[in-house]
């Protein structure tokens, strides 16, 4: 059964910089040998995440790239995908977009902002994943 994990941001180190949590999730997945697809909202978020993955931890190396910038996409363990780039799903998907991930995967991670107004749509997404047969979990970060 596929899983959907919702990470609710609460800790101060993630409040101001939610993409830092995305970097830590990507590092954990890479360390576990899981090839990861990060679905970003737009090109600006792709660039911001790309830069942060290089700099967020001096001791961590997470091989990554923005999809469509190099023909080696399928050889890169962590792939950042803007909406206009069509890429195949991977076992692990980190979804930063506004709609639920509808493709096939073993696990999808949703990062939930601390802002209460942003949580309403994510409650709907929770229901969508449950209705699609996902095992749904919540983690306070």
C-alpha contacts under 8 A as a table, 3 or more apart, distances in Angstrom:
res1	aa1	res2	aa2	distance
1	X	106	X	7.50
1	X	133	X	7.15
1	X	134	X	6.27
1	X	135	X	6.71
2	X	105	X	6.76
2	X	106	X	4.68
2	X	107	X	5.51
2	X	133	X	7.32
2	X	134	X	4.99
2	X	135	X	6.25
3	X	106	X	6.37
3	X	107	X	4.62
3	X	108	X	6.33
3	X	134	X	5.02
3	X	135	X	4.62
3	X	136	X	5.84
3	X	137	X	7.66
4	X	107	X	5.68
4	X	108	X	4.77
4	X	109	X	5.83
4	X	110	X	7.37
4	X	129	X	6.87
4	X	134	X	6.10
4	X	135	X	6.13
4	X	136	X	4.81
4	X	137	X	6.34
5	X	107	X	7.53
5	X	108	X	6.30
5	X	109	X	4.84
5	X	110	X	6.13
5	X	136	X	5.89
5	X	137	X	4.80
5	X	138	X	5.81
5	X	139	X	7.25
6	X	109	X	5.95
6	X	110	X	4.73
6	X	111	X	5.99
6	X	112	X	6.57
6	X	136	X	7.70
6	X	137	X	6.14
6	X	138	X	4.77
6	X	139	X	6.09
7	X	109	X	7.30
7	X	110	X	6.10
7	X	111	X	4.91
7	X	112	X	5.66
7	X	138	X	6.07
7	X	139	X	4.83
7	X	140	X	5.92
7	X	141	X	6.18
8	X	111	X	6.39
8	X	112	X	4.71
8	X	113	X	6.44
8	X	114	X	6.81
8	X	138	X	7.25
8	X	139	X	6.05
8	X	140	X	4.84
8	X	141	X	5.57
9	X	14	X	6.34
9	X	15	X	6.40
9	X	18	X	7.35
9	X	111	X	7.34
9	X	112	X	6.01
9	X	113	X	5.53
9	X	114	X	5.19
9	X	140	X	6.39
9	X	141	X	4.89
10	X	14	X	7.05
10	X	15	X	6.35
10	X	114	X	5.99
10	X	140	X	6.72
10	X	141	X	5.50
11	X	14	X	5.62
11	X	15	X	6.21
11	X	141	X	5.87
12	X	15	X	5.05
12	X	16	X	7.07
13	X	16	X	6.73
13	X	17	X	7.02
14	X	17	X	5.04
14	X	18	X	4.84
14	X	19	X	7.60
14	X	20	X	6.24
14	X	21	X	6.13
14	X	141	X	7.90
15	X	18	X	5.90
15	X	113	X	7.72
15	X	114	X	6.65
17	X	20	X	5.67
17	X	21	X	7.80
18	X	21	X	5.54
18	X	22	X	6.99
18	X	111	X	7.95
18	X	113	X	7.15
19	X	22	X	4.83
19	X	23	X	6.30
19	X	49	X	6.60
19	X	52	X	7.79
20	X	23	X	5.03
20	X	24	X	6.37
20	X	52	X	7.38
20	X	56	X	6.94
21	X	24	X	5.06
21	X	25	X	6.18
21	X	111	X	7.97
22	X	25	X	5.07
22	X	26	X	6.09
22	X	94	X	7.68
22	X	111	X	7.47
23	X	26	X	5.03
23	X	27	X	6.11
23	X	49	X	7.71
23	X	52	X	7.35
23	X	53	X	5.78
23	X	56	X	7.25
24	X	27	X	5.03
24	X	28	X	6.19
25	X	28	X	5.15
25	X	29	X	6.21
26	X	29	X	5.12
26	X	30	X	6.09
26	X	36	X	7.11
26	X	62	X	7.46
26	X	78	X	7.12
27	X	30	X	5.07
27	X	31	X	6.02
27	X	60	X	7.31
27	X	61	X	7.76
27	X	62	X	5.92
28	X	31	X	5.08
28	X	32	X	6.16
29	X	32	X	5.02
29	X	33	X	6.32
29	X	34	X	5.12
29	X	35	X	7.18
29	X	36	X	6.96
29	X	92	X	7.88
30	X	33	X	5.02
30	X	34	X	5.48
30	X	35	X	6.65
30	X	36	X	7.50
30	X	62	X	6.72
30	X	77	X	6.87
30	X	78	X	7.34
31	X	34	X	7.57
34	X	77	X	7.53
34	X	91	X	6.99
34	X	92	X	6.73
35	X	77	X	4.79
35	X	78	X	6.05
35	X	90	X	6.31
35	X	91	X	6.52
35	X	92	X	6.47
36	X	77	X	6.19
36	X	78	X	4.82
36	X	79	X	6.31
36	X	90	X	5.97
36	X	91	X	6.78
36	X	92	X	4.90
36	X	93	X	5.73
36	X	94	X	7.35
37	X	78	X	5.95
37	X	79	X	4.94
37	X	80	X	6.09
37	X	81	X	7.03
37	X	89	X	6.81
37	X	90	X	5.98
37	X	92	X	6.37
37	X	93	X	4.80
37	X	94	X	6.23
38	X	78	X	7.34
38	X	79	X	6.06
38	X	80	X	4.72
38	X	81	X	5.95
38	X	93	X	5.82
38	X	94	X	4.66
38	X	95	X	6.01
38	X	96	X	7.37
39	X	80	X	6.19
39	X	81	X	4.99
39	X	82	X	6.30
39	X	83	X	7.33
39	X	93	X	7.28
39	X	94	X	6.20
39	X	95	X	4.94
39	X	96	X	5.68
39	X	97	X	6.33
40	X	43	X	7.76
40	X	45	X	6.21
40	X	46	X	6.01
40	X	80	X	6.84
40	X	81	X	5.94
40	X	82	X	5.23
40	X	83	X	6.96
40	X	95	X	6.87
40	X	96	X	5.10
40	X	97	X	5.70
41	X	45	X	6.39
41	X	46	X	7.74
41	X	82	X	6.29
41	X	83	X	6.54
41	X	96	X	6.22
41	X	97	X	4.89
41	X	98	X	7.44
42	X	45	X	5.45
42	X	46	X	6.34
42	X	82	X	5.27
42	X	83	X	6.38
43	X	46	X	4.90
43	X	47	X	6.21
43	X	82	X	5.80
44	X	47	X	5.20
44	X	48	X	6.20
45	X	48	X	5.02
45	X	49	X	6.02
46	X	49	X	5.26
46	X	50	X	5.99
46	X	66	X	6.64
46	X	80	X	6.35
46	X	81	X	7.18
46	X	82	X	6.38
47	X	50	X	4.99
47	X	51	X	6.22
47	X	66	X	7.74
48	X	51	X	5.33
48	X	52	X	6.16
49	X	52	X	4.98
49	X	53	X	6.01
50	X	53	X	5.36
50	X	54	X	6.82
50	X	64	X	7.53
50	X	65	X	6.71
50	X	66	X	6.95
50	X	80	X	7.61
51	X	54	X	5.42
51	X	55	X	6.56
52	X	55	X	5.05
52	X	56	X	5.41
53	X	56	X	5.78
53	X	62	X	6.84
53	X	64	X	7.84
54	X	57	X	7.74
54	X	61	X	7.31
54	X	62	X	7.49
55	X	58	X	6.67
57	X	60	X	5.32
58	X	61	X	7.95
62	X	78	X	7.31
63	X	76	X	6.45
63	X	77	X	6.08
63	X	78	X	6.20
64	X	76	X	5.81
64	X	77	X	6.23
64	X	78	X	4.50
64	X	79	X	5.59
64	X	80	X	7.31
65	X	69	X	7.67
65	X	73	X	7.53
65	X	76	X	6.95
65	X	78	X	6.83
65	X	79	X	5.47
65	X	80	X	6.06
66	X	69	X	6.08
66	X	79	X	5.97
66	X	80	X	4.59
66	X	81	X	6.07
66	X	82	X	7.76
67	X	70	X	7.14
67	X	73	X	5.94
67	X	79	X	5.97
67	X	80	X	5.68
67	X	81	X	5.16
67	X	82	X	7.35
67	X	85	X	6.71
67	X	87	X	7.55
68	X	71	X	6.96
68	X	73	X	7.03
68	X	85	X	6.41
70	X	73	X	6.30
71	X	74	X	7.94
72	X	75	X	5.34
72	X	76	X	6.71
73	X	76	X	5.47
73	X	79	X	6.95
74	X	77	X	7.91
76	X	79	X	6.30
81	X	85	X	6.21
81	X	86	X	7.83
81	X	87	X	7.28
82	X	85	X	5.73
83	X	86	X	7.44
89	X	93	X	7.32
89	X	103	X	6.61
89	X	104	X	6.59
89	X	105	X	6.54
90	X	93	X	6.42
90	X	104	X	7.96
90	X	105	X	6.02
91	X	105	X	4.77
91	X	106	X	4.93
91	X	107	X	6.37
92	X	105	X	6.24
92	X	106	X	6.15
92	X	107	X	5.03
92	X	108	X	5.83
92	X	109	X	7.70
93	X	105	X	7.07
93	X	107	X	6.38
93	X	108	X	4.66
93	X	109	X	6.17
94	X	108	X	5.73
94	X	109	X	4.62
94	X	110	X	6.14
94	X	111	X	7.86
95	X	100	X	7.67
95	X	101	X	6.81
95	X	108	X	6.87
95	X	109	X	6.07
95	X	110	X	5.37
95	X	111	X	7.33
96	X	110	X	6.68
96	X	111	X	6.73
97	X	100	X	7.56
99	X	125	X	7.33
100	X	125	X	5.70
100	X	128	X	7.31
100	X	129	X	7.51
101	X	108	X	7.55
105	X	108	X	7.01
112	X	118	X	7.67
112	X	119	X	6.75
112	X	122	X	7.26
113	X	116	X	7.66
113	X	118	X	6.48
113	X	119	X	7.08
114	X	118	X	7.81
114	X	119	X	7.93
115	X	118	X	5.58
115	X	119	X	6.96
116	X	119	X	5.24
116	X	120	X	7.44
117	X	120	X	6.29
118	X	121	X	6.49
118	X	122	X	7.20
119	X	122	X	5.05
119	X	123	X	6.31
120	X	123	X	5.24
120	X	124	X	6.78
121	X	124	X	5.14
121	X	125	X	6.34
122	X	125	X	4.77
122	X	126	X	6.11
123	X	126	X	5.01
123	X	127	X	6.56
124	X	127	X	5.17
124	X	128	X	6.32
125	X	128	X	4.85
125	X	129	X	6.23
126	X	129	X	5.33
126	X	130	X	6.33
126	X	136	X	7.16
127	X	130	X	5.10
127	X	131	X	6.07
128	X	131	X	5.11
128	X	132	X	6.20
129	X	132	X	5.01
129	X	133	X	6.53
129	X	134	X	5.35
129	X	135	X	7.85
129	X	136	X	7.15
130	X	133	X	5.28
130	X	134	X	5.11
130	X	135	X	6.57
130	X	136	X	6.46
131	X	134	X	7.36
